Amino acid sequence: MIIDVAERLTLDGDLDLTIGGLRPGNVVTVAAALRAPDGLRWSSGADFAADEAGTVRVAVAAPLRGSYRGADANGLLWSLAPERQAEAEASHLLGGLEPLDIELTCGPVGTQPTRTATVTIERIAQVTVRRAIQQPEFAGTLFTPPGDGPFRPVLVVGGSGGDANEPLAAYLAGHGCLALALPYFAAPGLPDELVDIELEYFGRALRWLGAQPSAAPGPVAVAGRSRGGELALLLGLHFGADPVIAFVPSGVVHAGIRRGADGWLSDVPAWRVDGRAITYLAHDGGTLEWRDGAIVCTPTYLRHLHDWQRVRAATMPLQECRSRVLLISGTNDEVWPSALFGELAASSLRSRAGGARQEHVVLPGAGHRFLPPVLPASVTTVRHAQAGERLALGGTPSANARSGRAAYAAMLRTLSSGSAEETP
């Protein structure tokens, strides 16, 4: 038995695993195992039948049985499941930058012994420079590609968990962007909660990033997810960030989020600009819904859409936004109805003059989080850092993995095109 597979894999890559030296029809078991940096073990596996040439090429062979269905080059990777679910929900595996070593085990088949190979997933390009930035008015992490530039500058913001989303910034730097990951609460020197966050904080970071010697001239792009997607739209509207990449966003401004399980049920502003609270849709009625011990927030957000007058007051006037906008949402989002919120935003954007400067990518079956398909997608519930409770994200592992590839491709396509001012 012979294993042929590349030793290193990027986040955009495919696990091109080929097993040769078999007899036609031989069934071989392929197992994948990951020992995460926090010690948690993840595993997947599938059985394949050798073709007439005595070969199994995983990228084009549908497994007979296993942890995923249908031919999929990365099925063994995105279907990796944790040994202990509770630990995986609180794990920082998907938020890290460390390389991940996947051990592949093939066989045995008949008298042929087991064969193994190790594939390393690189989550940050080896030539990317990661540098902590400490300015008087903000702090973040800058990821710089090799060379002198010019590079498209991108401000990357996190969501309601308070993370700075360094993995996305690192990914963008690997594709030629000068990316600044910027935390804005739940970090030293910043507010404790997603409440009363001043947009001017981001405006200063946008100006600083655009003024860097290696930054390409023109507007600075912004990318954010969830409440960070809502924020990204606001930064396009108020500060001209361009383009705007908004993952699972909302064009309706929502209330702030306090710590604790009931933090979503609040009547406090999330954002302020020019010293004033931005009009928001309060979430001060009812209770949160739970399923299988996890909070399902989408019903809460839908319930607060019933008063259309209040919704209209909290809807961003995106018809006034001059930026190009990419909206990416999932149809099975259980954190909030991102497909509906995204379409409301897209409708407003389409009313602009020259309304072709926006795109809404709706991903069937996807939940609130989709990642590059070489990363595990089997965990669809997380322990929310601010709520301290389990939170349902929605989507199926296969849909989230498939959607991750589509979403990242759409983001890179948008960033590689010209600015709104250059678009006819």
C-alpha positions in Angstrom: 0.0 0.0 0.0 1.3 3.4 -1.0 0.1 6.8 0.4 0.6 9.9 -1.7 -0.3 13.2 -0.1 1.3 16.6 0.3 2.8 17.2 3.7 1.4 20.8 4.0 -2.0 22.2 3.3 -3.2 25.8 3.2 -6.7 27.0 4.3 -7.6 27.2 0.6 -6.2 23.8 -0.3 -7.6 20.3 -0.9 -6.5 17.1 0.8 -5.4 15.3 -2.4 -4.9 11.9 -0.8 -4.2 8.9 -3.0 -3.8 5.3 -1.9 -2.3 2.9 -4.3 -1.0 -0.6 -4.5 -4.4 -2.2 -3.7 -6.4 -4.8 -5.6 -9.5 -3.7 -7.4 -12.4 -3.7 -5.0 -10.3 -3.8 -1.9 -11.9 -1.8 0.9 -9.5 0.4 2.9 -10.3 2.4 6.0 -8.9 5.9 6.2 -8.8 7.5 9.6 -7.9 11.1 10.4 -6.8 12.3 13.9 -6.0 15.7 15.3 -4.5 16.5 18.6 -5.4 20.1 19.1 -3.1 22.6 20.9 -5.3 22.4 24.0 -4.9 18.6 24.1 -8.4 17.7 22.8 -8.5 14.9 20.3 -10.6 15.1 17.1 -11.2 12.1 14.8 -12.9 11.2 11.5 -12.9 8.2 9.2 -14.3 6.6 6.1 -14.2 3.3 4.1 -13.3 3.4 0.4 -13.3 0.8 -2.4 -10.3 0.7 -4.7 -11.0 1.3 -8.4 -10.0 -1.0 -11.3 -6.5 0.3 -11.1 -6.3 -0.6 -7.4 -6.3 3.0 -6.3 -8.4 5.2 -4.1 -8.3 8.9 -4.7 -10.2 10.5 -1.9 -11.0 13.7 -3.7 -13.2 11.9 -6.2 -14.2 8.7 -4.4 -17.5 8.7 -2.4 -17.0 6.7 0.8 -18.9 3.5 1.3 -19.5 4.6 4.9 -18.0 7.0 7.3 -18.1 10.5 8.9 -19.2 12.2 5.8 -21.1 11.4 2.5 -20.3 12.0 -1.1 -17.0 12.6 -2.8 -15.2 15.5 -1.0 -11.5 16.1 -1.0 -11.7 17.7 2.5 -14.5 15.5 4.0 -12.0 13.8 6.4 -11.0 17.2 7.7 -14.2 19.1 8.1 -15.9 16.1 9.6 -13.3 15.7 12.4 -15.4 15.4 15.6 -14.1 16.0 19.1 -13.6 13.3 21.7 -15.5 15.5 24.3 -18.2 17.8 23.0 -18.4 20.1 26.0 -14.6 20.8 25.8 -14.9 21.4 22.1 -17.6 24.0 22.6 -15.3 26.0 24.8 -12.2 25.3 22.8 -10.1 28.0 21.1 -9.1 25.6 18.3 -10.9 27.5 15.6 -9.7 30.9 16.9 -6.0 30.1 16.9 -3.1 30.5 14.4 -1.0 27.4 15.3 -0.4 24.8 12.6 -2.6 21.7 13.0 -1.1 18.3 12.4 -3.5 15.7 11.0 -2.4 12.1 11.2 -3.8 9.9 8.4 -4.0 6.1 8.9 -4.8 3.8 6.0 -5.5 0.1 6.3 -4.7 -2.6 7.0 -5.9 -4.4 3.9 -5.4 -8.2 3.7 -1.8 -8.9 4.5 -0.7 -5.3 3.8 0.1 -3.4 7.1 -1.2 0.0 8.1 0.3 3.0 6.6 0.4 6.5 8.1 1.1 10.0 6.9 1.0 13.4 8.6 -0.4 16.5 6.9 0.1 20.0 8.5 -2.5 22.6 8.0 -0.9 26.1 7.9 -3.3 28.7 9.3 -0.9 31.6 8.7 1.5 31.9 5.8 5.0 31.5 7.0 6.1 34.7 5.3 3.3 36.8 7.0 4.6 39.2 9.7 2.4 39.4 12.8 2.9 42.5 14.9 1.2 43.9 17.9 0.1 47.6 17.4 -0.2 49.9 20.4 -1.3 53.3 19.5 -2.5 56.0 22.0 -6.1 55.6 20.6 -6.3 51.9 19.8 -4.5 48.6 20.0 -4.7 45.7 17.6 -2.6 43.1 15.7 -1.3 43.9 12.2 -0.7 41.1 9.7 1.6 42.1 6.8 2.4 40.1 3.6 5.9 39.8 2.3 7.3 42.7 0.3 6.9 46.4 0.2 3.3 46.6 -1.2 1.2 48.4 -1.9 -1.3 46.1 -0.2 -5.0 46.6 0.1 -5.7 47.7 3.7 -8.4 45.8 5.6 -9.7 46.5 9.1 -11.0 43.2 10.6 -13.5 43.3 13.5 -15.0 40.6 15.7 -18.5 39.9 16.9 -20.4 39.6 20.2 -17.8 37.2 21.7 -15.3 40.1 22.0 -12.7 38.4 19.8 -10.5 40.4 17.5 -10.8 37.7 14.7 -7.0 37.3 14.1 -7.5 34.2 12.0 -9.4 36.2 9.4 -6.8 38.9 9.4 -4.0 36.3 9.0 -5.9 34.7 6.1 -6.3 38.0 4.3 -2.6 38.8 4.8 -1.9 35.5 3.1 -3.8 36.8 0.1 -1.9 40.1 -0.2 -3.9 42.3 2.2 -2.5 44.6 5.0 -4.9 43.4 7.7 -5.4 44.9 11.2 -7.4 42.8 13.7 -9.0 45.2 16.1 -10.7 44.3 19.4 -13.3 46.8 20.7 -14.6 45.4 23.9 -13.8 42.7 26.5 -10.1 43.5 26.3 -7.7 45.5 28.4 -8.5 49.2 28.3 -11.7 48.7 26.4 -15.4 48.5 27.6 -16.4 45.3 29.3 -19.6 44.8 27.2 -20.9 45.5 23.8 -22.5 48.7 25.0 -21.9 52.3 24.0 -19.1 51.5 21.6 -18.0 54.7 19.9 -17.6 54.5 16.1 -14.9 57.1 16.2 -12.6 54.4 17.7 -12.8 52.5 14.4 -12.5 55.7 12.4 -9.1 56.4 14.0 -7.9 52.9 13.2 -9.1 53.2 9.6 -7.1 56.4 9.2 -4.0 54.9 10.8 -4.2 51.8 8.6 -4.7 53.8 5.4 -1.7 56.0 6.2 0.8 53.1 6.5 3.6 53.2 3.9 2.7 49.8 2.5 -1.1 50.5 2.2 -2.5 51.0 -1.2 -4.0 54.4 -1.8 -7.8 54.8 -1.5 -10.4 53.7 1.0 -9.7 51.1 3.7 -11.8 47.9 3.5 -13.6 46.5 6.6 -14.6 42.9 7.3 -16.7 41.7 10.2 -18.9 38.9 11.3 -22.3 38.9 13.1 -22.4 42.0 15.3 -19.1 42.8 13.6 -21.0 42.5 10.3 -23.5 45.1 11.6 -20.5 47.2 12.6 -18.9 46.9 9.2 -22.0 48.2 7.5 -22.0 51.2 9.9 -18.4 51.9 9.1 -19.1 52.0 5.4 -22.0 54.3 6.1 -20.3 56.7 8.5 -16.6 56.5 7.6 -16.6 55.4 4.0 -14.9 52.0 4.6 -14.8 50.4 1.2 -15.5 47.6 0.3 -17.5 46.3 3.2 -17.4 42.6 3.8 -20.3 41.6 6.2 -20.5 38.0 7.3 -24.0 37.0 8.7 -24.8 40.7 9.3 -27.8 42.9 10.0 -28.7 46.2 8.4 -31.0 46.7 11.4 -29.1 48.2 14.4 -29.7 46.1 17.5 -29.5 46.7 21.2 -26.2 46.2 23.1 -25.4 42.9 24.7 -24.6 42.7 28.4 -22.7 39.8 30.1 -24.7 36.8 31.2 -27.3 34.5 29.7 -30.0 37.2 29.4 -27.5 39.8 28.0 -29.4 39.7 24.6 -32.6 41.0 26.3 -31.5 44.6 26.8 -32.5 48.1 26.1 -29.1 49.8 25.9 -27.3 51.1 22.8 -24.6 49.1 21.2 -23.0 52.0 19.2 -22.5 55.7 19.5 -21.4 58.3 16.9 -20.8 62.0 17.4 -21.6 61.6 21.0 -25.1 60.2 20.3 -26.5 56.7 20.6 -27.4 55.2 17.2 -31.1 54.4 17.1 -31.5 50.7 17.9 -34.1 48.0 18.2 -34.5 47.2 21.9 -34.7 43.6 23.1 -36.5 44.2 26.3 -39.4 41.8 26.2 -40.0 38.1 26.5 -37.5 35.3 27.3 -34.7 33.6 25.5 -35.5 30.2 23.9 -33.5 27.1 24.7 -33.0 23.8 22.9 -31.0 20.8 24.2 -29.4 23.1 26.8 -28.3 25.8 24.4 -29.7 29.3 23.7 -31.4 29.7 20.3 -31.5 33.4 19.7 -33.1 33.6 16.2 -36.7 33.4 17.7 -35.9 36.4 19.9 -34.7 38.5 17.0 -37.7 37.5 14.9 -40.1 38.4 17.8 -38.7 41.9 18.0 -39.4 42.5 14.3 -43.2 42.6 14.9 -43.3 46.3 15.5 -42.3 47.5 12.0 -42.3 51.2 13.0 -39.5 50.5 15.6 -37.7 48.3 13.0 -37.8 51.1 10.4 -36.4 53.6 13.0 -33.5 51.2 13.7 -32.7 50.4 10.1 -29.5 51.8 8.7 -30.1 54.3 5.8 -27.9 52.2 3.6 -29.2 53.9 0.5 -26.9 56.7 1.5 -23.8 54.4 1.7 -21.4 54.8 -1.2 -19.3 51.7 -0.5 -19.4 48.5 -2.3 -20.9 45.9 0.0 -20.7 42.1 0.1 -23.3 40.5 2.4 -22.9 36.8 3.2 -25.6 34.9 5.2 -26.9 31.4 6.0 -30.4 30.1 5.7 -30.1 28.0 8.9 -28.7 30.7 11.2 -29.8 30.1 14.8 -28.1 33.1 16.3 -30.2 35.6 14.3 -32.0 35.4 10.9 -29.0 36.6 8.9 -30.6 35.7 5.5 -33.5 38.0 6.3 -31.4 40.7 7.8 -29.0 40.5 4.9 -31.8 40.8 2.4 -33.3 43.8 4.2 -29.8 45.5 3.9 -29.5 44.4 0.2 -32.9 45.9 -0.6 -31.8 49.2 0.8 -28.5 49.1 -1.0 -30.2 48.3 -4.3 -32.2 51.5 -4.0 -29.0 53.5 -4.5 -28.0 55.1 -7.8 -25.8 52.6 -9.5 -27.1 49.9 -7.3 -24.9 47.1 -8.8 -22.3 47.8 -6.1 -23.6 45.2 -3.7 -23.9 41.4 -3.6 -25.8 39.2 -1.2 -24.5 35.6 -1.1 -27.1 33.4 0.6 -25.6 30.0 1.6 -28.2 27.2 1.8 -28.2 25.2 5.0 -25.4 27.3 6.6 -25.6 28.5 10.1 -23.9 31.5 11.8 -20.3 30.3 11.4 -18.6 28.9 8.3 -14.8 28.4 8.0 -12.4 27.2 5.4 -13.3 23.5 4.7 -9.9 22.2 5.9 -11.0 23.0 9.5 -13.4 21.0 11.6 -17.0 22.0 11.1 -18.6 19.3 13.3 -19.3 21.6 16.3 -22.4 23.8 15.7 -22.8 24.9 19.3 -20.3 27.0 21.2 -19.9 28.4 24.7 -20.4 32.1 24.3 -17.6 34.1 26.0 -19.8 36.9 27.2 -23.0 35.0 28.0 -21.2 32.1 29.7 -23.8 29.7 28.2 -24.0 27.4 25.3 -25.2 29.1 22.1 -26.6 27.3 19.0 -25.1 28.4 15.8 -27.2 26.4 13.3 -26.3 24.7 10.0 -25.0 21.3 9.4 -21.3 20.4 9.3 -21.4 19.7 5.5 -23.3 22.9 4.7 -21.1 25.0 6.9 -17.9 23.6 5.3 -19.3 24.0 1.8 -20.4 27.5 2.6 -17.0 28.4 4.0 -15.3 27.9 0.7 -18.0 29.9 -1.1 -17.9 32.7 1.4 -14.1 33.1 1.4 -14.0 33.0 -2.4 -16.6 35.8 -2.6 -14.7 37.9 0.0 -11.4 37.6 -2.0 -13.2 38.4 -5.3 -14.7 41.5 -3.8 -11.4 42.7 -2.3 -9.5 42.1 -5.6 -11.9 44.4 -7.5 -11.8 48.2 -7.5 -13.2 50.7 -5.0 -16.8 52.0 -5.3 -15.4 55.2 -6.8 -13.9 53.2 -9.6 -17.0 51.1 -10.3 -19.3 52.5 -13.0 
